[in-house]
Amino acid sequence: MELVAASKMKRAQKAAIAGRHYAVLLAEILSSIAPRVEEVSHPLLEKRPVKTRGILIITTDKGLCGPLNSNLFRLVTEIEGDAKFASIGRKGTQFLSRGGYDLLADFSIDDEVTFSQVRVAAQFMVEQYLEGNIDTLEIIFPRFINTLVQESSSVSLLPVPDLETMIKTLRGKNTAEDEIQKTKDDREMLFEPDAVELLKTLLPQYINRQIYQFALNTKASEHSARMVAMKSANDNASGLLDDLTLEYNKARQAAITQEILELASAGV
């Protein structure tokens, strides 16, 4: 299992890291367009009183990946107020069902995460938001940092938050503030057909893409955590085997010594 997880981990990590650049660039484009639009009316931008929070939790389908899922579930238990949930991943569905949470829908994705699979879940949550069933869209997922570190994160997507903060989240928590400032573009731009239409077109794509990126992070985190957990289990099993072998050899040697003493005593 360690070898299988290590093989899958490399592919998942490459996909998560490669997708991060596109997600950041899309957020930067929106960050450049938004200040140039004086007035725009879009339901994904309008803030409204929060009566029911919408939570999409992205977990694994299988276990044996250390505390990865349990850390996500801890974030769920800390949620206050009314909330409705959707899940991607069998473990999340089981937790929400057993806990009596209001589960709207559950979705599944393959190890090779495709955008079309994630888009179904993303569009469902956006429709729930537009219909007024939920007043926010928040994503709980394990953010991939490196092979040894996966950070349980909660990110608010709707209504669309401060994009500069989102850029920092996508790039990583250690991103310097001056690097964020470099993303601002003060050049004069002409938009075709216009900035308002471009913004309205990019917003749904932005939501779909961010959820897809979070799903890629989850898969990279899952296989990394499972590889580390299986390596620890393998090392522990090897250590236990060595200890048992030593105890066996001691017992065997003691039995041989006892037999020699008995033979010597009988000869005398």
N, C-alpha and C positions, 0 to 999 in steps of 0.2 A: 504493500500500500504506500509505503514511503517513496518507492521508485516511481509508481504511477502518479502520485501527487506531485512529485518533482518534475515529471515530464509535462503534466498539465499546467503546473505553476509557471513555467517559462513562457508558454504561449499566452496564458492569461495576463501575465505581467506586461508582456510586450504590447498586447492589445490595449490594456488600461493606460499605459504610458503614451502610446501612439495616439489614442483618442483624446487624451488630455489637451493636446495642442489645438485640435479643432474646436473643442469645447471652449477653451480660453479665447480663441480668435473670434468665435461667434459672440461671446459675451463682450469682447472689446468693440466689435462692430456696433452692437446695440448701445454700448456706452458712448460711442462717438455720435450715433444718430440722435439719441434721446435729448441731449441738450440743444440740438438744432431744431427741435419740434416744439413750437411755442404752446400749442394746444392740440391735444389728441385725446379722443375718447375711445377707450378700448376696455372691455370688461376684464381683461387680464391685468390691467394697470390700476383699476379702481379699488380703493380700499373701502371696506365696509365693516360694520360691527361684527365681531367674531362671536357667533353663537355656537357653532359646531366646527371643530377643527377636523380637517381631513388629513389622515396619516397614511402614507404608503411605506410599508416596511419591506426591505429587501434582505432576505436571509438565504440560507443554503437549503438544498433539498435533502442532504445527508448530514449525519453527525460526524463524530471523530475529528473535529477541527478545533479542539480546545474550547476556550471560553468565548469564542467568536459570537455565537448566537446568544448566549446568556447575557453578554454585555449589551446587546441590542434590546433584549427583553427588559433589561433593567431600565433603559430609557423609556420604554413603553409604560412601565409601571409608575414612572414619575410624572406622566402626563396628567394634568389637572383639567377639570371641566369636561364638557361634552365633547366627544370625538367619535368619528367614524373611521374605520380602517379598511385598507386593502393590502394584500400581501403578494409579494413575488417570492416564491420559494416555499417548499412543503413545511419546513420547520416553523416558519412564521405563521402559516395557516393553522398548524396544530396548536401553537401557543395561543393564538387569538381565539380559536374555537373553544379550547378547554378553559380559557380564562373568562369566557362569557362576554367578550368585547363585541361591539357592533361591527361585524365583518361584512362589508359590501360586496367584495369579490376577491377571488384569488387567482393568481396567474402563475405560469411556469415558464422557465427558459432553459435552454440547453447549455451544456458546457461551452460550446461555441456560440456566444451570445450574438444574436443578430438584431439589427435595428427594428426590423418588422415585428419581432416578438415583443420587444419593449414598448413599441409605439402603441400596441393594443392597450396595455396597462396605462400608459401616459394619457392617451385620448379618453379612456374611461374616466380617469380622475379629473381631467379638464372638463368633461361634460358634467360631472357631478358638481363641479365648482360653478359652471355657468348656469346650471339649473337651480342653484341655491341650496342644494342639499348639504354642501360644506362651504365654509367661508375662508378656508385656507387650504393650501396643499403643502404638506411638509413631508420630507423624505428622511427616513431613518435607515442608515446603511453603514457598513464597515468601510471606512476610507483607507485605501491602500497607501502605506507610506514606504515600507520596505518589507523584505521577507520576514523579519522578526517582529515588526510593529504594524498593527492594524488598529485604527482608531475609530471607535463607535461615534458616529456623527449624526446630527439632526440639522437639516438644511430646509429653510422655507423658500418655496418657489413661487407660490401665489398668495396674495398679489405679488407681482414681480418686485423683488427687493432692490436695494442699492446694488447696481451691477458691479461697482468697483469692489465691494465686499465679496461678491460672488466670484470675481476673477481671482481674488486672493485665496478663496477657499479651493478653487479648482487647481490653482498652481501649487498650493501647499501652505501650511500654516507658517512656515519659516520665510515666506516671501517678504522681502524688504519693502517698506513703504515707498521708498524712492523708485523702486522698480514698477510699482503700481502707477505712480505719477507719470512714468514714461509712456504708459499706454494711452494717455490723453492726446488727442489729435486736434490741434487748433487750426488746421489748414481750411481754406475755403473749399467747399465741395458743392457739386451739382448732382442732384438725385433725379433719376428717371424711373418711374413717372414722377414721384415726389417722395420726400422723407417720411411723410405720414403713412403712405401706402406701403413703403418699404418696412417701416416699423411694424405695421399691422401684420405683414406677411412673415416677418422674422420672429415675432413673439411666440407663435405656436411651435415653430421649428426649434426655437431656443428651449422651450420646456421639454419637448421630446428628446432633444439631444442631451440635455443635462441628466435626465432620468436614465438615458442609455449609458452615459458616462458613469453614473453611480452604479449601474448594474455591472459594468466592466470592472469597477473597483471591487464590487462584492465578489466576483469570481476570482480575481487576483488575490484578494484577501483569503477567500475560502481555501484555495489550493496551497497558498503559502502557510496558513495556519495548520492545515492538515498535514503538510509535509513536516513541519516542525513538531507537531504532536506525535506523528508516527515515528519520527526519529527519536524523540524522547522515550516513546514506548519501546522502541527497539533497543535503545541503550539500557533502559531499565531492565528489560527482559534479559539482555546479555549479562548485566551485572548480577541479576538474580540467579542465572544459570551458573555463573562462576562461583557464587557463594554456595549454591547447592552442590556443585561438583567438589568444592573444597570440603564441605561437610561429609559428603559421601566418601571421599578419600580418607578423611580422618577416621570415620567409622570403620572403614575397611581395614585401615592400618591397625586400629585398636583391636579388631577381631583377630587379625593375623598374629599380633603380639600376644593376645590372650591364648591362642592355640599353642604357640611356641612355649609359653610359660607352663601350660598344662602338660605338654609332652615332656618338657624338662623335669617337671615335678614328678611325673609318673616314672620316668627313667631312674630317678634317684631312689 
